[in-house]
Amino acid sequence: MKETFEGKIRTMKGYHPLTLEERIQRLEDLESIKEIMHQYAHCADLCDPDGMIACFTDDCKNSYFIDDSSTNYKAPLFNKRETYHYLKERLIDYVVSASHHISNEQIFLETKDTATAYMYMYSWQRFTDHPQRPDMHRWGRYEIFYVKEEDREWRIRNLQLLAAGEYNGNRLIEQFNRYWPPVPPSINKTI
């Protein structure tokens, strides 16, 4: 992942493999991390909460909303079971069809077994009460924290969804005033 430092772009300091074998493993890890969110989006399109929840660690903490100090709203922070029920309710009860897109992946390998990522997303959803409820279009990003578990598979430990804007929705500009590098949603701070 790149950052701006003293007016110039540079590679962030973190895990830097030395041997050719370590460098190849780093490339494989970066691809594996991208594939997790591609699988997550694919399962969302299939209305498959079981497939989506398989992308998370058992001790995950996730938030699909952010705090709003102007209304004293405290965004819920979901553990794995709560994340599953949240996804299942939204997909099974409310969605007829959906299309989720992941792009602009920026991945920072902090260590050989931990990573932080920004990934942009676009989603379209048609709801069960359509046409009373118009289709939703959302643009935003994910802040994601990954770990490589004992089985050597990467999984999501923390996920935060930030909406840049919505068509037929009211979420807007949640990506501004965020810590860099991001903090897990269990801390849930803004600048």
C-alpha positions in Angstrom: 0.0 0.0 0.0 1.2 3.5 -0.8 1.1 6.6 1.4 2.0 10.3 1.0 5.0 11.3 3.1 6.6 14.7 2.9 4.9 15.5 -0.4 5.9 12.2 -2.1 4.4 8.9 -2.6 6.1 5.9 -0.9 5.5 2.3 0.0 4.3 2.0 3.6 6.7 0.4 6.0 5.5 -3.0 7.1 6.3 -6.6 6.2 9.1 -6.7 3.6 10.1 -10.2 2.5 13.7 -10.8 1.8 14.1 -14.1 0.1 12.6 -15.1 -3.3 10.4 -17.6 -1.6 9.1 -15.0 0.9 8.5 -12.6 -2.0 6.4 -15.2 -3.9 4.5 -16.0 -0.8 3.7 -12.2 -0.4 2.3 -12.1 -3.9 0.2 -15.2 -3.2 -1.0 -13.7 0.1 -2.1 -10.4 -1.7 -4.1 -12.4 -4.3 -5.7 -14.5 -1.5 -6.7 -11.4 0.4 -8.4 -10.0 -2.7 -10.2 -13.3 -3.4 -11.8 -13.2 0.1 -13.8 -10.0 -0.7 -14.5 -11.3 -4.2 -16.0 -14.4 -2.6 -17.8 -12.3 -0.1 -19.4 -10.2 -2.9 -20.2 -13.4 -4.9 -22.0 -14.9 -2.0 -23.9 -11.7 -1.3 -25.1 -11.8 -5.0 -26.3 -15.4 -4.4 -28.1 -14.3 -1.1 -25.9 -16.8 0.6 -25.1 -15.7 4.2 -23.4 -19.0 5.0 -20.9 -18.4 2.3 -20.4 -14.8 3.4 -19.8 -15.7 7.1 -17.2 -18.3 6.1 -15.0 -15.4 5.1 -14.7 -14.3 8.8 -12.7 -15.4 11.8 -14.5 -16.8 14.8 -13.5 -13.8 16.9 -14.5 -11.2 14.3 -16.0 -7.8 15.1 -17.9 -6.0 12.2 -19.8 -2.9 11.6 -22.0 -2.0 8.6 -22.8 1.5 9.9 -20.8 4.3 11.6 -21.5 6.4 14.7 -23.4 9.6 14.2 -22.6 12.1 17.0 -25.3 14.6 15.7 -28.0 12.1 16.6 -26.2 10.2 19.4 -26.5 7.1 17.2 -24.0 4.3 18.3 -23.4 1.9 15.4 -23.9 -1.8 16.4 -20.7 -3.9 16.5 -21.4 -7.5 15.5 -19.6 -10.6 16.5 -19.7 -13.6 14.1 -23.1 -14.9 15.2 -24.6 -11.4 15.1 -23.0 -10.7 11.7 -24.5 -14.0 10.3 -28.0 -13.1 11.6 -27.7 -9.5 10.2 -26.6 -10.8 6.8 -29.2 -13.6 6.7 -32.0 -11.2 7.6 -31.0 -8.6 5.0 -30.4 -11.1 2.2 -33.2 -13.6 2.7 -36.0 -11.3 3.9 -35.4 -8.2 1.9 -33.4 -8.8 -1.3 -34.6 -10.3 -4.5 -31.5 -9.7 -6.5 -28.2 -7.9 -6.1 -24.8 -7.2 -7.7 -21.8 -6.3 -5.6 -18.5 -5.1 -7.1 -15.1 -4.8 -5.4 -12.3 -2.7 -6.8 -9.3 -0.4 -6.0 -7.8 -2.9 -3.6 -5.1 -1.3 -1.4 -3.5 -3.9 0.9 -0.9 -3.3 3.6 0.8 -6.4 4.9 1.7 -5.3 8.4 3.3 -8.7 9.2 3.4 -11.9 7.2 0.1 -12.9 9.0 -1.8 -9.6 9.3 -3.0 -7.2 6.8 -5.1 -4.0 6.5 -7.0 -3.2 3.3 -9.1 -0.5 1.7 -11.4 -1.8 -1.0 -14.0 0.2 -2.9 -17.4 -1.2 -3.4 -20.5 -0.6 -5.5 -23.7 -2.5 -4.9 -27.1 -2.6 -6.5 -30.1 -4.3 -4.7 -33.7 -5.0 -5.7 -35.9 -5.5 -2.7 -38.8 -7.9 -2.0 -41.3 -5.0 -1.7 -40.3 -3.6 -5.1 -41.8 -1.4 -6.7 -42.9 0.3 -3.4 -39.2 0.4 -2.5 -37.0 1.5 -5.4 -33.7 -0.2 -6.2 -30.7 0.8 -4.0 -27.3 1.8 -5.4 -24.5 2.3 -3.0 -20.9 3.5 -3.5 -18.4 3.2 -0.7 -15.4 1.4 0.7 -14.5 -1.2 3.2 -11.8 -1.0 5.8 -10.8 -4.6 6.5 -8.4 -6.2 8.8 -7.2 -9.7 7.9 -5.4 -12.5 9.7 -3.8 -15.7 8.4 -5.1 -18.4 10.6 -3.6 -21.7 11.7 -4.9 -23.5 8.5 -2.9 -20.8 6.5 -6.1 -19.3 5.1 -6.6 -15.5 5.3 -9.9 -14.4 6.9 -11.5 -11.2 7.9 -11.1 -10.3 11.6 -12.7 -6.8 11.4 -14.8 -5.2 8.7 -16.2 -1.6 8.5 -18.5 -0.5 5.7 -18.3 3.2 4.8 -20.9 4.7 2.4 -19.7 7.5 0.1 -23.2 7.9 -1.2 -26.4 6.1 -2.0 -29.1 6.5 -4.7 -32.5 5.8 -3.0 -30.8 5.8 0.4 -29.5 8.4 2.9 -26.0 7.4 3.8 -23.4 9.9 2.6 -19.7 10.9 3.0 -18.8 8.4 5.7 -15.3 7.9 4.3 -14.1 11.4 5.5 -12.3 12.1 8.7 -11.0 8.6 9.2 -7.8 7.5 11.0 -4.9 6.5 8.8 -4.1 3.8 9.0 -7.6 2.8 9.8 -8.5 1.3 13.2 -10.7 -1.8 13.7 -14.4 -1.1 14.2 -14.1 -2.3 17.8 -12.3 1.0 18.4 -14.6 2.9 16.0 -12.9 6.3 16.1 -13.0 9.3 13.8 -10.7 12.2 13.7 
